[in-house]
Amino acid sequence: MELERVRQMTVEEFLDFAERSEYRYEYINGEPIKMSGGKLNHFLIIANIMNAIANLLADRDFDVLGSGMLVRVGEASLVAPDVSVVSGQPETEADTRILLNPILVVEVLSPSSIDRDRVLKRELYGDVASIQTYLVVDQHRVLVELYTRGGTGWTIQRFSDLGDEISLEALDCRLPLSDIYQRIEFGEA
């Protein structure tokens, strides 16, 4: 599926447009970009990740947020990660759903978003000082890429065994792949 491009607009115009639209959009370099609709595995994996991280951080000062929040990744760019985690108080732009301080962001890959999630968004997230960890999760097979901010950019680790645990240093916890892929049947959705 090709991304539908609408037209250049300001952030304010985009927010108004996105509120009125029946579809979900991101805003990259001044253009709204229609997001593809996910299938069952996509949404189950998102729910699994949100539940697992929320349980791991239950008694700590973190908030786990869904894709309804936009993250500012540039003056004319807002993206909607599938999951965001904030340490401490969430900071937003005045009276908007634009999040300014996520510490971790998660993208679950869709066939139409692979390049955007692995390349463009990784670069955009690199410009957000608060983001320390970026997870890219495959919905068609057991594969999670962990990008961790280092002194010279992102370092990457890949996990592909359900017995693996991902060390999320920014959250001081370990996320089991078995929790991410709980109840997922590959080849179905």
Secondary structure, DSSP 8 states (H G I E B T S, - for coil): ----B-----HHHHHHHHHH-SS-EEEETTEEEE-----HHHHHHHHHHHHHHHHHTTTSSEEEEETTSEEEEETTEEE--SEEEEESS--BSTTSSEE--EEEEEEE--TTTHHIIIIIHHHHHHT-TT--EEEEE-SSSS-EEEEEEETTEEEEEEE--TT-EEEEGGGTEEEEHHHHTTT--TTT-
